[in-house]
Each structure stands twice: as C-alpha cells, then as structure tokens.
Amino acid sequence: MFQGTGSDVGKSLIVAGLARLYTRQGLAVRPFKPQNMSNNAAPAVADDPDAGWGEIGRAQALQARAAGLTPHTDMNPVLLKPQSDIGAQLIVNGRVTGNADARAYHELKPELLDGVLDAYQRLAADAELVLIEGAGSPAEVNLRAGDIANMGFAEAADVPVTLVGDIERGGVIAALVGTWTLLSSSERARLAGYIVNRFRGDVSLFNDALPIIHEHTGMPSLGVVPWFEAARDLPAEDTASLIARYEGTGWAAAKIRIAVPHLPRIANFDDLDPLSAEPDVALRMVEPGEELPTDANLILLCGSKSTRADLHALRAAGWAEQIAAAVGRGTHVAGICGGFQMLGRSIADPDGIEGTPGETPGLGLLEVETVIAAEKTLAAVTGNAIESGALITGFEMHMGATRGRDTGRPVIQINTAKSSQADGARSPDDRVLGTYVHGLFNSDDFRHDFLVRLNPTRGKGLDWDRHIDAVLDRLADHIEEHTDTAQLLTIARHA
C-alpha cells in the first residue's frame, strides 16, 4: 500500500506506473483505493450488470487503463465528491447514497469498512498483485479513529505500507520523519520503506539525506524518483496544481488559445487534457481576480459539482460580463456538463440537491433551461458529432435535464443498441455550444474538427489514445529506473 506524507505527493502516478510495469511483466495487477475524495470521476462497471454503470475516482480509472483493465467499482468503493467546504456527495460501490458533512462522514466511516474490505477481497481473488493507494496522509491523527483510507485499512487488511514524499514542495525529510513519529508502534511496523518523488536536478545530492532518514525512522529508501514532465498529460484529480498544469505556455504564438475560468467546484477538468496536449494549442486556467484574455479563441466552462454556486462565483469574478463581451467580439464559447447548464437561461434546483433550493439565472447564451433532479444520469456513451459525423466515445455523469429551443440544434447523436437520442445545444450562429458528454475531446476526429473551426490553418493533431499509452509506458520505465521495483514486489509477496 502506498501512503503519502500529504495530498498530491504523486501516489496516483506511482501506482499507475507500477501497474503498467508489472502488467508488462505478465502479472495480473489490480489497482485499489479504499476512499477517494475528488470531483474528477470516471464511469466504472458494477458487479450487477442490470444496475448500470457506477463511478470511481479518475486516478483509479487511469490505473486500470495502465493495467489493461476496464474500470470497476471495486477499485474505489468509497468516493467523496465535495460540494462545499464542509460537505460532499457520498458514492459507495459506485452509487450515490446521499450527502454528508465532514462530521457526519467521520462518524459513518466505521460502518463502511466491511464493504471496503469486501471490495478489496474481490479484487485480490482475481489478482497476483493489488496496488493500493491511500488518501491524504496517515499522520492526520485527528482523523485516525474509524479510518478506512490509510492505516485503518492497512491494519484491517494486514498489508505493508510504503510512504511517498514530495520533495518538490520542500521539507520532504521532515515530512517523512514527522509522519513516522506520529504513527503508533504497530503502524510503524508496517512501513517497509519510502519513496521520494518529484526530485529536480542531480539526484545524487539527496544521498546524504538517506542515512539521516534511516537514523530517525529505520526505514530504507526504495527510490528517489526524478521529476517526470510528461505527467502533465495524464489525467489528474487534485485541483491544487491546476494553475501550473494549465498555465497557457506559448500563449502569444499559439494558433489556438483557450481560456478556462477556474471555479471553486470545478469537476472532470481532465476534459481539458487532450486540448492542452495539442502542440498548436495554449490552454490557460484563469484565476478569480484575473480577467479573461481578450485574445482567446475559445472560452471553455468545465463541469461543476455545485453548478449554481459556481455560477455565482463566475459572476462575482466579473466573468459573466466578460464572456458576454467576448461573444459579441465573435469568440467561441463551450460548456461541458455543468458548464453547459450555466450557458442556458436558468438552473433550477427545487429539491436542494446541490445546495439551497431555488433558481439561478444562467448566462443566457443558449435558449435552454435546466432542472436539477435527484436521479443521476451515469453511462458510457458512443455517438457521432451532428455536424461532422466524427465518432465520439465518452460518458454522461450529471443530475438533471436540460431542455429548450436550442436543443433542436444538438451537438451529438448518442447511439445505443435500443435507441438514439440527441445531446447538447448550439446557438444559431454555432459560436456557443454545450454538451453533457465528458471525454468527447478524447476523440481525435472530433477534437480536430472542433479546433479547425477555431483556426482553419491548424495542422493534424495528436493520436490521443496512443499518446496516453506511450506516456504510461515512459512512466513505467521511469519508475523502474529510479525505484527498487524488485524489492517492492518482494514486499508485496511476503505480506
């Protein structure tokens, strides 16, 4: 099990790289994260095929891909999707079970442990190796009672633990030693070693730190992993590094410039990754307090876990007026899922599913209205772009329905074995569009056609799927070179 000295230390990519590496070596590998907190989710197969799709954290979906697997709800049995600073939607075994504030969830955790262990055992029964990822840090001792994410799970499942620390943020020696110090004697006994992640520069400069860490903890080093620049192309979950991830590098010279307002409850922002990775595209996440760049070709609104609240935040930042002015200049605007809902005339939440009951005026750029409902639409979808016919595969993950005149100009025709239905809406001049389908920019043909509309002079773009698999292979090679992967496997096999 890989536990971190804090959030966003790179555990997810360590597990993804090891999953690809050990799978290439012929092992049956399964990724597992007992509890995740993220608004970046992915559809996953559930045990009951009649129940439809479930959802898990985006990182576990990437790890499943690295292992050559279809994502399954057992890979992440508990998912928390924050809707406010103190509350979150609770997903158990892929299904929405309700909302809980932080204190209520803390009291609920012991009841979830048996189900978490059951999911782990089902995965382990079909695997030669289960790579487990913790959440946050085991040193958060105020949350230790009833813990199911870190040492609480490790002790219940009787698995060894490798600590991961991030040297990029500074203080990694203190983080490793401090984490060890705060653990109980039985928890310390589970620590098989540590990995220092994201080292920039000459790795040999860290050699003098190794005996110091060993002196204070007794833990051996299992590797010092240098910074892996290509990681920025792999889907991420944490919002902490969004600005650095989407900083608009090469903005002035780019053929296509995309501005994305950074809203508090942004969700499924990995929709941006295929666009950001294109060599002729500059994509910039714009912070509150900054104006949207007037030379952007496209303003893109991502999904949201709390759409009405994010719409209020968008207005408070002054972006509503700036978007309206941009449309007047001929700038294109697009919205995905919650972003689609924001583009309409209104968003109503009569039952208070996402917050206080009520109705919020939208941006009024599409003639549509949205009503939030308790039942979640969750499914993998396949379809074709209405205009170009390009094949699209993606997924829907939303609560509510959008109707109105502009839905008569849909974006996608979704096809199933039993029916066909239209999705999305476009303005009469085709400069504003919205869709519920996440992942549509993963489709090379659709993405290329979409970007050509923004600048007809752009060249041929990426093969996105091939690119992601190539990055995963390079990540596996990188981790194999810089960590003791044979010892990690020995630790797992002697658990």
C-alpha positions as CSV (number, residue, x, y, z in Angstrom):
1,M,0.0,0.0,0.0
2,F,1.3,3.5,-0.9
3,Q,0.5,6.2,1.6
4,G,1.6,9.8,1.3
5,T,3.1,12.3,3.6
6,G,0.3,14.6,2.3
7,S,-2.1,15.1,-0.5
8,D,-0.9,15.5,-4.1
9,V,2.5,13.9,-3.5
10,G,2.2,11.7,-6.6
11,K,0.9,8.5,-5.2
12,S,-1.6,8.0,-8.0
13,L,1.1,8.2,-10.7
14,I,3.5,6.0,-8.8
15,V,0.7,3.3,-8.7
16,A,-0.2,3.9,-12.4
17,G,3.4,3.5,-13.4
18,L,3.9,0.3,-11.3
19,A,0.6,-1.1,-12.7
20,R,1.9,-0.7,-16.2
21,L,5.3,-2.1,-15.4
22,Y,4.1,-5.2,-13.5
23,T,1.4,-5.8,-16.1
24,R,4.1,-5.8,-18.8
25,Q,6.0,-8.3,-16.7
26,G,3.0,-10.6,-17.0
27,L,1.4,-10.2,-13.6
28,A,-2.4,-9.9,-13.1
29,V,-2.5,-6.4,-11.4
30,R,-5.4,-4.6,-9.8
31,P,-5.4,-1.0,-8.5
32,F,-7.4,-0.2,-5.4
33,K,-8.1,2.9,-3.4
34,P,-10.4,2.4,-0.3
35,Q,-11.5,6.0,-0.1
36,N,-11.0,8.8,-2.5
37,M,-12.0,12.5,-2.5
38,S,-12.3,14.1,-5.9
39,N,-14.7,15.7,-8.3
40,N,-12.9,14.1,-11.2
41,A,-14.7,10.8,-11.6
42,A,-15.0,8.1,-14.3
43,P,-17.6,5.6,-15.2
44,A,-17.0,2.0,-14.0
45,V,-18.5,-1.4,-14.4
46,A,-20.5,-2.6,-11.4
47,D,-21.0,-6.2,-10.2
48,D,-24.7,-6.1,-11.1
49,P,-24.9,-5.5,-14.8
50,D,-28.7,-4.7,-14.5
51,A,-27.9,-1.8,-12.2
52,G,-26.0,0.1,-14.9
53,W,-22.8,2.0,-14.5
54,G,-21.2,3.2,-11.3
55,E,-18.4,5.8,-10.8
56,I,-14.9,5.8,-9.3
57,G,-12.1,8.3,-8.9
58,R,-10.4,9.3,-12.2
59,A,-7.0,8.2,-10.8
60,Q,-8.2,4.6,-10.4
61,A,-9.6,4.7,-13.9
62,L,-6.1,5.7,-15.2
63,Q,-4.5,2.9,-13.1
64,A,-7.0,0.4,-14.5
65,R,-6.0,1.5,-18.0
66,A,-2.3,1.2,-17.1
67,A,-3.1,-2.4,-16.1
68,G,-5.1,-3.1,-19.3
69,L,-8.4,-3.3,-17.4
70,T,-11.9,-1.9,-17.6
71,P,-12.5,0.3,-14.5
72,H,-14.6,-1.5,-11.9
73,T,-16.4,0.0,-8.9
74,D,-14.5,-2.4,-6.6
75,M,-11.3,-0.4,-7.4
76,N,-12.6,2.6,-5.4
77,P,-15.5,1.6,-3.1
78,V,-15.9,4.9,-1.4
79,L,-15.8,8.2,-3.3
80,L,-16.4,11.7,-1.8
81,K,-17.3,14.5,-4.2
82,P,-17.0,17.8,-2.4
83,Q,-20.0,20.2,-2.9
84,S,-19.0,22.8,-0.3
85,D,-16.1,23.5,2.1
86,I,-17.7,21.1,4.7
87,G,-20.0,18.7,2.7
88,A,-19.7,16.2,0.0
89,Q,-21.8,13.8,-2.1
90,L,-21.1,10.2,-0.9
91,I,-20.6,7.4,-3.5
92,V,-20.5,3.9,-2.2
93,N,-19.8,1.0,-4.6
94,G,-20.3,3.4,-7.5
95,R,-23.7,4.6,-6.4
96,V,-24.8,7.9,-4.9
97,T,-26.0,7.3,-1.3
98,G,-26.6,10.9,-0.3
99,N,-24.8,13.9,1.1
100,A,-22.8,14.2,4.3
101,D,-20.9,16.9,6.1
102,A,-17.4,16.3,7.4
103,R,-18.5,15.3,10.9
104,A,-21.3,13.1,9.8
105,Y,-19.0,11.2,7.4
106,H,-16.4,10.8,10.1
107,E,-19.0,9.1,12.2
108,L,-20.1,7.0,9.3
109,K,-16.7,5.6,8.3
110,P,-16.6,2.6,10.7
111,E,-19.8,1.3,9.0
112,L,-18.2,1.5,5.6
113,L,-15.1,-0.6,6.5
114,D,-16.6,-4.0,5.9
115,G,-17.8,-3.1,2.4
116,V,-14.4,-1.6,1.6
117,L,-12.7,-4.9,2.7
118,D,-15.2,-6.9,0.7
119,A,-14.3,-4.9,-2.4
120,Y,-10.6,-5.4,-1.8
121,Q,-11.0,-9.2,-1.3
122,R,-13.0,-9.5,-4.5
123,L,-10.1,-7.8,-6.4
124,A,-7.5,-9.8,-4.6
125,A,-9.2,-13.0,-5.5
126,D,-8.5,-12.4,-9.2
127,A,-5.1,-10.8,-8.9
128,E,-1.5,-11.7,-8.4
129,L,-0.8,-8.2,-7.2
130,V,-3.1,-5.4,-5.7
131,L,-1.5,-2.0,-5.7
132,I,-3.3,0.0,-3.0
133,E,-3.3,3.8,-2.8
134,G,-4.0,5.7,0.4
135,A,-5.6,9.2,0.7
136,G,-4.1,12.3,2.2
137,S,-1.7,11.3,5.0
138,P,-1.8,8.7,7.8
139,A,-0.3,11.4,10.0
140,E,-3.6,13.1,10.3
141,V,-4.1,11.5,13.7
142,N,-7.1,13.6,14.5
143,L,-8.9,11.5,11.8
144,R,-7.4,8.2,12.8
145,A,-10.5,6.8,14.7
146,G,-12.5,4.8,12.2
147,D,-10.0,5.4,9.4
148,I,-10.6,3.5,6.2
149,A,-8.2,5.4,3.9
150,N,-4.8,4.8,5.3
151,M,-3.5,2.9,8.4
152,G,-7.0,1.9,9.4
153,F,-7.4,0.0,6.2
154,A,-3.8,-1.3,6.2
155,E,-4.2,-2.8,9.6
156,A,-7.6,-4.3,8.8
157,A,-6.4,-5.8,5.6
158,D,-2.9,-6.6,7.0
159,V,-0.9,-5.1,4.2
160,P,2.6,-3.4,4.2
161,V,3.0,0.3,3.5
162,T,5.4,2.3,1.5
163,L,5.5,6.1,2.3
164,V,5.7,8.6,-0.6
165,G,7.0,12.1,-0.1
166,D,7.1,15.0,-2.5
167,I,10.5,16.9,-2.5
168,E,9.2,19.4,-5.0
169,R,7.2,21.2,-2.3
170,G,10.1,21.2,0.1
171,G,10.5,19.7,3.6
172,V,10.4,16.1,2.5
173,I,12.8,14.9,5.2
174,A,10.6,16.5,7.9
175,A,7.5,15.1,6.2
176,L,8.9,11.5,6.2
177,V,10.3,11.7,9.7
178,G,7.3,13.6,11.1
179,T,4.9,11.0,9.6
180,W,6.8,8.2,11.2
181,T,6.9,10.0,14.5
182,L,3.1,10.4,14.6
183,L,2.3,6.8,13.9
184,S,1.7,4.2,16.5
185,S,4.2,1.4,17.1
186,S,2.0,-1.1,15.2
187,E,1.6,1.3,12.3
188,R,5.4,2.0,12.1
189,A,5.9,-1.8,11.9
190,R,4.0,-1.8,8.6
191,L,6.3,0.7,7.0
192,A,8.5,-1.2,4.6
193,G,10.3,1.9,3.2
194,Y,9.8,5.2,1.4
195,I,10.0,6.8,-2.0
196,V,11.0,10.4,-2.5
197,N,9.1,11.7,-5.5
198,R,9.5,14.7,-7.9
199,F,13.2,15.4,-7.5
200,R,14.5,18.1,-9.8
201,G,18.2,18.3,-10.6
202,D,21.1,16.0,-9.6
203,V,19.5,13.1,-7.6
204,S,22.9,12.3,-6.0
205,L,22.6,15.4,-4.0
206,F,20.0,13.6,-1.9
207,N,22.4,10.8,-1.0
208,D,23.4,12.4,2.3
209,A,19.8,12.6,3.4
210,L,19.3,8.8,3.2
211,P,21.2,7.9,6.4
212,I,19.6,10.7,8.3
213,I,16.1,9.4,7.4
214,H,17.2,5.9,8.3
215,E,18.6,7.0,11.6
216,H,15.4,8.6,12.7
217,T,12.9,6.0,11.3
218,G,14.8,2.8,10.4
219,M,13.1,2.9,7.0
220,P,15.1,2.0,3.9
221,S,14.9,4.1,0.7
222,L,13.1,2.4,-2.1
223,G,13.9,5.1,-4.6
224,V,14.3,8.7,-5.4
225,V,12.1,9.5,-8.5
226,P,13.1,12.5,-10.6
227,W,10.5,14.9,-11.9
228,F,8.5,13.4,-14.8
229,E,7.5,16.2,-17.1
230,A,5.1,14.2,-19.2
231,A,2.9,13.5,-16.2
232,R,1.1,16.7,-17.1
233,D,-0.6,14.9,-20.0
234,L,-2.1,12.2,-17.7
235,P,-5.5,12.8,-16.1
236,A,-5.2,14.4,-12.7
237,E,-7.6,14.5,-9.7
238,D,-6.3,17.2,-7.3
239,T,-7.1,20.8,-8.0
240,A,-4.0,22.0,-6.1
241,S,-1.8,22.2,-9.1
242,L,-4.4,23.3,-11.8
243,I,-2.8,26.7,-12.5
244,A,0.6,25.2,-13.0
245,R,-0.9,22.4,-15.1
246,Y,-2.8,24.7,-17.4
247,E,-0.6,27.8,-17.4
248,G,-1.1,28.8,-21.1
249,T,2.5,28.1,-22.1
250,G,3.2,29.6,-25.5
251,W,0.1,31.7,-25.5
252,A,1.2,34.5,-27.7
253,A,2.5,32.2,-30.5
254,A,-0.2,29.5,-30.3
255,K,-2.6,29.1,-33.2
256,I,-5.4,28.4,-30.8
257,R,-5.8,30.0,-27.4
258,I,-8.3,28.6,-24.9
259,A,-9.3,30.3,-21.6
260,V,-10.9,28.3,-18.8
261,P,-12.4,30.1,-15.7
262,H,-11.2,28.4,-12.5
263,L,-14.4,27.9,-10.5
264,P,-14.4,26.6,-6.9
265,R,-16.2,23.3,-7.6
266,I,-14.7,22.5,-11.0
267,A,-15.2,18.9,-11.9
268,N,-13.9,16.5,-14.5
269,F,-11.3,19.0,-15.7
270,D,-9.4,16.2,-17.4
271,D,-11.7,17.1,-20.3
272,L,-9.1,19.8,-20.9
273,D,-6.1,17.4,-21.2
274,P,-6.4,16.4,-24.9
275,L,-6.8,20.1,-25.9
276,S,-3.9,21.2,-23.7
277,A,-1.6,18.5,-25.1
278,E,-2.0,19.6,-28.7
279,P,1.2,21.3,-29.9
280,D,-0.6,24.3,-31.5
281,V,-2.9,24.9,-28.6
282,A,-2.3,27.1,-25.5
283,L,-4.8,26.5,-22.7
284,R,-4.8,28.7,-19.6
285,M,-6.7,28.3,-16.4
286,V,-7.8,31.8,-15.3
287,E,-7.9,32.6,-11.6
288,P,-10.5,34.8,-9.8
289,G,-9.2,38.3,-9.8
290,E,-7.8,37.9,-13.3
291,E,-9.6,39.0,-16.5
292,L,-10.4,36.5,-19.2
293,P,-7.9,37.2,-22.0
294,T,-9.5,39.1,-24.8
295,D,-7.4,37.3,-27.5
296,A,-8.8,33.8,-26.6
297,N,-10.3,31.9,-29.5
298,L,-12.4,29.9,-27.1
299,I,-13.8,30.2,-23.5
300,L,-14.5,26.8,-22.1
301,L,-16.6,26.1,-19.0
302,C,-15.9,22.8,-17.3
303,G,-18.1,20.6,-15.3
304,S,-19.1,21.5,-11.7
305,K,-20.1,19.6,-8.6
306,S,-22.2,22.6,-7.5
307,T,-23.3,24.4,-10.6
308,R,-25.4,27.2,-9.1
309,A,-22.7,28.0,-6.6
310,D,-20.1,28.1,-9.3
311,L,-22.3,30.3,-11.4
312,H,-22.5,32.8,-8.5
313,A,-18.7,32.6,-8.3
314,L,-18.4,33.2,-12.0
315,R,-20.5,36.4,-11.7
316,A,-18.6,37.5,-8.6
317,A,-15.3,37.3,-10.6
318,G,-16.8,39.6,-13.3
319,W,-16.5,36.9,-15.8
320,A,-20.2,36.8,-16.9
321,E,-19.9,40.3,-18.4
322,Q,-16.5,39.4,-19.9
323,I,-17.9,36.3,-21.5
324,A,-20.9,38.3,-23.0
325,A,-18.4,40.8,-24.4
326,A,-16.3,38.0,-25.9
327,V,-19.3,36.5,-27.6
328,G,-20.0,40.0,-29.0
329,R,-16.5,40.0,-30.5
330,G,-17.0,36.6,-32.1
331,T,-15.2,34.4,-29.6
332,H,-16.4,30.9,-29.3
333,V,-17.8,29.6,-26.0
334,A,-18.4,26.0,-25.0
335,G,-19.6,24.3,-21.9
336,I,-19.5,20.6,-20.7
337,C,-22.0,19.2,-18.2
338,G,-22.3,21.9,-15.5
339,G,-20.7,24.3,-17.9
340,F,-23.4,23.5,-20.4
341,Q,-26.1,24.2,-17.7
342,M,-24.5,27.6,-17.0
343,L,-24.8,28.7,-20.6
344,G,-28.6,28.5,-20.5
345,R,-31.3,30.8,-19.3
346,S,-31.7,29.3,-15.8
347,I,-30.8,26.5,-13.5
348,A,-33.5,25.4,-11.0
349,D,-32.8,23.1,-8.0
350,P,-36.3,22.8,-6.4
351,D,-35.3,20.0,-4.1
352,G,-31.9,21.4,-3.0
353,I,-29.9,18.5,-4.5
354,E,-26.8,20.6,-4.9
355,G,-27.4,23.2,-2.1
356,T,-30.1,25.6,-1.1
357,P,-33.4,25.1,-3.1
358,G,-34.0,27.8,-5.7
359,E,-33.4,29.0,-9.2
360,T,-30.4,30.9,-10.6
361,P,-30.3,32.9,-13.8
362,G,-27.8,31.4,-16.3
363,L,-25.6,33.3,-18.7
364,G,-28.4,33.3,-21.3
365,L,-26.1,32.3,-24.2
366,L,-28.2,29.3,-25.1
367,E,-32.0,29.1,-25.2
368,V,-32.3,26.3,-22.7
369,E,-33.3,25.7,-19.1
370,T,-32.0,23.1,-16.6
371,V,-33.8,21.5,-13.7
372,I,-31.6,19.6,-11.2
373,A,-33.1,16.2,-10.1
374,A,-32.1,13.6,-7.6
375,E,-31.6,10.7,-10.1
376,K,-28.1,10.8,-11.6
377,T,-27.6,10.0,-15.3
378,L,-24.4,7.9,-15.4
379,A,-23.4,5.9,-18.5
380,A,-20.7,5.4,-21.0
381,V,-21.9,6.6,-24.4
382,T,-21.0,6.3,-28.1
383,G,-22.2,8.6,-30.8
384,N,-21.5,10.9,-33.7
385,A,-21.0,14.6,-34.0
386,I,-24.0,16.1,-35.7
387,E,-22.0,18.3,-38.0
388,S,-19.0,16.2,-39.0
389,G,-20.2,12.7,-38.2
390,A,-17.0,12.1,-36.2
391,L,-17.2,9.1,-33.9
392,I,-17.3,10.0,-30.2
393,T,-16.9,7.9,-27.1
394,G,-17.4,9.4,-23.6
395,F,-19.7,9.4,-20.7
396,E,-22.5,11.2,-19.1
397,M,-22.4,12.0,-15.4
398,H,-25.0,14.6,-14.3
399,M,-28.0,15.2,-12.2
400,G,-30.8,17.0,-14.0
401,A,-32.1,17.6,-17.5
402,T,-31.8,20.5,-19.9
403,R,-34.5,21.5,-22.4
404,G,-35.3,24.4,-24.7
405,R,-35.3,25.7,-28.2
406,D,-31.5,25.4,-28.8
407,T,-31.6,21.6,-28.0
408,G,-33.1,21.4,-31.5
409,R,-29.6,22.1,-32.7
410,P,-27.8,19.3,-30.8
411,V,-24.1,18.6,-30.8
412,I,-24.0,14.8,-30.6
413,Q,-26.3,11.9,-31.6
414,I,-25.9,9.3,-28.9
415,N,-26.4,5.7,-30.2
416,T,-27.3,2.7,-28.1
417,A,-28.4,-0.8,-29.0
418,K,-32.0,0.1,-28.4
419,S,-32.3,3.8,-29.3
420,S,-30.7,7.0,-30.5
421,Q,-31.0,10.4,-28.8
422,A,-29.6,13.9,-29.3
423,D,-27.4,15.6,-26.8
424,G,-26.4,19.2,-26.3
425,A,-27.4,22.5,-27.8
426,R,-25.9,25.1,-30.2
427,S,-26.6,28.7,-30.8
428,P,-28.0,29.7,-34.2
429,D,-24.6,31.1,-35.2
430,D,-22.8,28.0,-34.0
431,R,-20.4,30.0,-31.8
432,V,-21.9,28.8,-28.5
433,L,-22.4,25.1,-27.7
434,G,-23.0,22.9,-24.7
435,T,-23.0,19.1,-24.2
436,Y,-23.3,16.7,-21.3
437,V,-20.8,14.3,-22.8
438,H,-17.4,14.2,-20.9
439,G,-14.5,12.8,-22.8
440,L,-15.6,14.0,-26.3
441,F,-12.3,15.7,-26.8
442,N,-10.6,12.4,-26.5
443,S,-11.9,11.6,-29.9
444,D,-9.2,12.7,-32.4
445,D,-11.5,13.4,-35.3
446,F,-14.0,15.4,-33.2
447,R,-11.2,17.4,-31.5
448,H,-9.5,18.2,-34.8
449,D,-12.8,19.3,-36.4
450,F,-13.6,21.4,-33.4
451,L,-10.2,23.1,-33.3
452,V,-10.2,23.7,-37.1
453,R,-13.4,25.8,-36.6
454,L,-11.4,28.0,-34.2
455,N,-8.4,28.2,-36.6
456,P,-8.7,26.6,-40.1
457,T,-4.9,26.8,-40.6
458,R,-4.0,24.3,-37.8
459,G,-2.3,21.1,-38.8
460,K,-3.0,17.4,-38.0
461,G,-3.3,16.8,-34.3
462,L,-2.4,14.1,-31.8
463,D,-3.4,10.5,-31.7
464,W,-4.6,10.9,-28.1
465,D,-5.0,7.2,-27.1
466,R,-1.7,6.3,-28.5
467,H,-0.1,9.3,-26.8
468,I,-1.5,8.4,-23.3
469,D,-0.4,4.8,-23.6
470,A,3.1,6.0,-24.7
471,V,3.3,8.3,-21.6
472,L,2.2,5.4,-19.4
473,D,5.0,3.2,-20.9
474,R,7.5,6.0,-20.3
475,L,6.3,6.4,-16.7
476,A,6.7,2.7,-16.1
477,D,10.3,2.9,-17.5
478,H,11.0,6.0,-15.4
479,I,9.8,4.3,-12.2
480,E,11.6,1.1,-13.0
481,E,14.9,3.0,-13.4
482,H,14.6,5.0,-10.2
483,T,13.0,2.7,-7.7
484,D,13.7,-0.8,-6.4
485,T,10.7,-2.4,-8.2
486,A,12.0,-5.9,-7.4
487,Q,12.1,-5.1,-3.7
488,L,8.6,-3.6,-3.9
489,L,7.3,-6.8,-5.4
490,T,9.1,-8.8,-2.7
491,I,7.4,-6.7,0.0
492,A,4.0,-7.3,-1.6
493,R,4.6,-11.1,-2.0
494,H,5.7,-11.6,1.6
495,A,2.8,-9.6,3.1
